């Protein structure tokens, strides 16, 4: 079955998408960017850049600030 001109993402793109979803879930559940970064073995700034300002607004709204 053909899907037209779109191609399926390769394995590395799929893994990156899964990682972003998991990080987003952790942040939404109350983990800090620093905690997530430590678990991933990276810097907090990398986690911050994954979602930009949209994440900050979502987390603030969720926490009622």
N, C-alpha and C positions, 0 to 999 in steps of 0.2 A: 504494500500500500504506500503510495507516494504522498509526501507532504508538501509538494511544490518545491520551491527554491530554498526553503529553510533546511538547515542541517542540524542534526542533533548535536548537543554539546559533547565534547570529549570528556574522558574520565576526570581530568584535572579540573575542568570547568565545573563539572558536577560536584566534585569534592569541595571546591571553593564555595559554591552555593550552599552546600550543606553546612560548612563551617560558619558562614555568615548567619544562617538561620539559627544555629546552636548558640552563637555568640549573642545574637539578638535576644533569644529566649533567656539566656543567663542575665543579661542586662535588665530585661523587663521584669525578671523575678527578684531583682534587688542586688545582684552582684555588682561590684564596682568595676570600672574599666581596669583599674590596677589589678584586681583579683583575676579577672579574665586574662589580662596580659601575662600575669605570672604563670597561670595554668598553661598558656600557649607558648611560654618561653620567649615572649617578645616584650616590647615596650608599650606602655599605656597609650602613647601617641598613635601607635599603629591601630589599636582598637578604636580610638577616637575617630580616626580618619576612615574607618570602614563604613560609617554611616553618615558622617557629617552632622549638620545641625538638625536634621530631621529626627535623629535618635534622641538628642538632648530634649527636644520638645515632647516627644512621646514619653520618655521616662519621667519628665516633670509632670506631665498630665496624669500619668499612672500613679505617681506618688502624691498627687494632690497639692503640688506646690504652685 
